[in-house]
Amino acid sequence: MRYFLQIAFDGQPFCGWQLQANGNTVQAEVDKALSIILRKDIYCLGCGRTDSGVHAKQFFLHFDTENLIEDIPLFIRKFNGVTPREIAAYKLFRVKDNANARFDAISRTYEYKISLQKDPFEIGKSYFIWHQPDLSRMQDAAKLLVGKMDFKAFSRVNDLKHHICDLTEARFEENQNTIIFTISANRFLRNMVRAIVGTLLDIGYGRMEPDTIVSILESKDRRKAGQSVPSDGLYLTKVVYPENIFINHNE
């Protein structure tokens, strides 16, 4: 039987989601917790490969088990009891046996948090900048990203079959001393959001014109775009799946 588990995590202490030999990862802690609870070796698959320091307010993973999990609230309590405080589980869903947390996702939303005020409680949780950028210029440029396009210029990886992404949302909101960039798409390339935010900040500081974003996209050249911003401010906030993969999904 296959299950989807919805979790959230603070990415600060981890070397990203995916298992690796030279550092602790979120996936390693999740596998360990599931193996303890289910009393057999469990290996899960996540909905994405978040980099070191990246956070998730909503993240899904799938795992298989031979036995039906009847008491879901108890399972969630046990999971939260054996995982580090930086990882929390919220919901467990029974899904079809061929459901895939990564490949069945039809939409993902990220937020990037920028702080305009030095705040010791935001260390590792947002990107602090000293000077206010021109948000209207950044907003104008962000609108040009919406649509189905080749985003190779904003990707760290070049060996993919294609770099086409369908962006449905790219916008900024400012609230007091915080700027939030929200971006949604059917898929994201590695380092894509951080490269986009870095480029938009260059536009906000007048180093580029807003319509330069078009020529950057057309170039398919990572060197034409701005530098990537730190991982601290990046959050995966929403993952959407088709309803027909769930067996006990009532939301």
N, C-alpha and C positions, 0 to 999 in steps of 0.2 A: 504494500500500500504506500502511496505517496502523499506527503504533506507539504504544504507551504507554511513557513513560520515567518511572521512579521516581527522584525526587531528594530531597534534604534541603537546607535552607538556614538560615543565620543571618540573620534579617530586619533586624538593626541598621542596616546601611549602606544599606538600600533603602527606597524609597517604596512598599512593598507589592509585590504580585505583578504587577498589571496595568499594561500600557503606559500611560504618561502623558507629556505634553510637558515638564513642569517638574521632572523628577527621574528618576534611574536606578531601574529596577525589576528584579525577578528575571526576569520574562518577557523584558525587553529583552536581558538577558545570555544567556538560554537561546536565544532566537531567533538571536542573533549567533553563538553557539557552533555551533548546528545548521547554520546557513548556511555557516560555514567548513568544517565536516566534510563536508557533503553537496554543497558547491560550487554551491549555488543558494539563492535566497531562501526561507527557511522561516519560517512563522508558526505557533506552537503555541497550543493552548488548554489552560488549567490546570483542575484539579479544583475550584478555588475562587478567591476574590478576597481573599486575606489583606491586611490593612491594613498601613500603615507600621509597621515594628518587630516585626511578628508573625513567629514562627519556624515551621518545619515539619521534623519528624523523618521524616515520610513524606508525599510530595506526588507526584501523578501528573499528567502532561500528555500530550496526544497531538499527533502531527504526521504529515504525509503525505510520502511519497517515492516516486519512480517505480521505484527499484531495490531489490531485496531486500538487506537488511543481513545478510550471511552471517557475519561475524566479530563477534559481539556483544561479547566481552571487549575487543577492539581498539577498537570504537566507544566503549565506556565509558571506556577509557583516554584516547582522544583528547578526548572531551568534558571530562573532568576536567583535561586539560592546558591547555585554552583558556578555562575558566571561572574567575572569581575564587575565592579560597580559601573564601569563604563559601557556595559552592554546590557540591554533590557529587552525582554520579549513581551509582546502585547497580545498577539492573536495567533491561533493555529487553525489552518483550514485543510480539510481533506480535499484532495484534487484527483483528477483522472491520472492514471498510471503513466501516461505519456506527457503530462504537463511539465513544462520546463521554466524555472524561475527566471532564467536569463533570456531564452529565445522566444518565449511567449509574451513577454512584455510588449505592449503596443504604444506605450508612452512613458516617458520619464521626465521629471521636473527637478531642476537644481536651483538652489538659491546661492548667491554669493554675497556675503555680508562685509560691508566696508564701514569702518568706524572713523568718524571725523574728530573724535576726542580721545585723547590718551586715557586708557582705562585698564588698570592692572587686572580687573576681573574678566577682561575680554582677551587676555593673552591666550593664543592658540584657538580662539573662537571667532576672530574677525581680523580683517586686514586694516591696520591703522595707517591712514595717510595724513600728512601734515597740512595739505592745502586743499581747499574746496575746488573740485573740477566743475566745468560748465555742464550741468546735467542736461540741459536742453540739446546741446550738441551730441552728447552721448545717446540721448533718447532718439534723436533723428537717425543716427548711425545704426542703432539697434534695430530699428524698424526695417532696415535694408537687409537684415539677416533672416527675416521671416520668409519661409518658402522652402521648396525642395531644391537643394543646391549641393555643389561639391565643396566640402569644407576641408579639403586637404591642407590648405594654407594655415589651418588652425590645429593641425594634428601632429603629434610627435611620432606616429607610426606611419610608415610608407608602404608596408608590405601587405596591405589589405586588398581584397578584391575590388572594393570601391570605397569612396569617401563621401557618398551621397547621404545626406541627412534631411529630414523634413521637419523644419522648425515651425512650430505653431505659435510660439510666444517668445518675446525677448523685450523686456521692459525694466525700467528703473522706478523705484519709489524711494522717497526721502522722508524720514521721520526723525525729527530733532537732530541728533548727532549720528544718525545711521543711514546709510544708503544700501538698499537691497536690490540686487539684480536677479530677476527671475527669468528662467529660460526653460522651454519645454520642447521636446522633439521625440520622434520615434526611436532614435538611437543617438548616441554620442561617441565621438572618437576620443582616444586617449589624450588627455591634457587640453581638450577642446574648449571647455568652459573657461578655464584659467587663461588660455591664450586670447580668447575673445574679450574677457574682462580687461586684460592688460592692454589690448589694442584700443578698446573703448575709452580707457583712462587716458591714453595718449591723445585721443581725439578731444576728450574733455579738457586737457591741458593745452590744446592748440597746436600740438606737434603734427597733427594730421587733420585734414578736413573730413567732415562726416561721410561724404560720398566716396572717400578713399577706400571705404570698406568693400565697395564693389570691385575695384581693381585688385584688391588683395585677394578676394575670392577667386577672381578670374585667373590670377597668377598661379594658383595652386602651389605657392612657394612659401614655406613656413618663415623664411627670412624676411618676407615683406610685412608680416604681421608684427605686433608688439610683443614685448616679453611677457611671459606667464606670471601671473600674480601668485603669491604663496597659497599653499593648500589650506591654511588656517580658516579662511572664511568660506570654504565651499561645503555645502550641505546637499545631499540627496534628500528631497522632501516628499516626492510622490512617485509611485510606480503604478501603472494601470494595466490590468489584464482583461482579456475577454471573459465574460461571465460563464461561458460554457465549459471552462476548464475546472470550475469549482463544483464539488459535490455537496458541501455543507456551507455554502456562502449565502448569507441572508442580508448583505448590505449592498 
